[in-house]
Amino acid sequence: MSQDDKLVMMANQIGRFFAAQGEARAVPAIADHLRKFWTPRMRAAIIAHAAAGGAGLDALPLSAVRTLAAAAAPV
């Protein structure tokens, strides 16, 4: 299993945990979890994976990663 596969699996697990809250609450909660508990290197890798199409990422984690990417983008 590649590093990207592991990150996708972990992000999807986090997404499933928060999914019961509904999309409007789950996406920011997933993004917050990734921001707080993932290393900068892990976040950069999942953002790059999402930018390359996000293969394997479920909809909620993909939206959360895109939220992280937008927050990290220079103004």
C-alpha positions as CSV (number, residue, x, y, z in Angstrom):
1,M,0.0,0.0,0.0
2,S,1.4,3.4,-1.0
3,Q,1.6,6.4,1.2
4,D,-1.2,8.0,-0.8
5,D,-3.3,4.9,-0.4
6,K,-2.8,5.1,3.4
7,L,-3.7,8.8,3.5
8,V,-6.8,8.2,1.4
9,M,-7.9,5.3,3.7
10,M,-7.4,7.5,6.8
11,A,-9.2,10.5,5.3
12,N,-12.1,8.3,4.3
13,Q,-12.3,6.8,7.8
14,I,-12.4,10.3,9.3
15,G,-15.1,11.2,6.7
16,R,-17.2,8.3,7.7
17,F,-17.0,9.3,11.4
18,F,-18.2,12.8,10.7
19,A,-20.7,11.9,7.9
20,A,-23.7,11.5,10.3
21,Q,-23.4,15.3,11.0
22,G,-24.4,16.1,7.5
23,E,-22.3,17.7,4.8
24,A,-22.5,21.3,6.1
25,R,-21.0,20.3,9.4
26,A,-19.0,17.3,8.4
27,V,-16.7,19.0,5.8
28,P,-15.4,21.7,8.2
29,A,-15.1,19.1,11.0
30,I,-13.0,16.8,8.7
31,A,-10.8,19.7,7.6
32,D,-10.3,20.8,11.2
33,H,-9.3,17.3,12.2
34,L,-6.8,17.1,9.4
35,R,-5.4,20.5,10.3
36,K,-5.1,19.6,14.0
37,F,-3.9,16.0,13.9
38,W,-2.1,15.4,10.6
39,T,1.5,16.6,10.1
40,P,2.2,19.3,7.5
41,R,3.7,16.6,5.3
42,M,0.6,14.5,5.4
43,R,-1.6,17.4,4.7
44,A,0.6,18.5,1.7
45,A,0.4,14.9,0.3
46,I,-3.3,14.6,0.6
47,I,-3.8,18.1,-0.9
48,A,-1.5,17.1,-3.8
49,H,-3.5,13.9,-4.2
50,A,-6.8,15.8,-4.4
51,A,-5.3,18.2,-6.9
52,A,-4.4,15.3,-9.1
53,G,-8.0,14.1,-9.1
54,G,-8.4,12.6,-5.6
55,A,-8.7,9.0,-6.7
56,G,-10.3,6.9,-4.0
57,L,-11.3,9.9,-1.8
58,D,-15.0,9.9,-0.8
59,A,-17.0,13.1,-1.4
60,L,-16.9,14.5,2.1
61,P,-13.1,14.1,2.7
62,L,-12.4,15.4,-0.9
63,S,-14.4,18.5,-0.1
64,A,-12.6,18.9,3.2
65,V,-9.2,18.5,1.6
66,R,-10.1,21.1,-1.0
67,T,-11.2,23.4,1.9
68,L,-7.7,22.9,3.4
69,A,-6.0,23.6,0.0
70,A,-8.0,26.8,-0.4
71,A,-7.1,28.0,3.2
72,A,-3.4,27.2,2.5
73,A,-3.3,29.0,-0.9
74,P,-1.4,32.3,-0.9
75,V,-3.6,35.4,-1.1
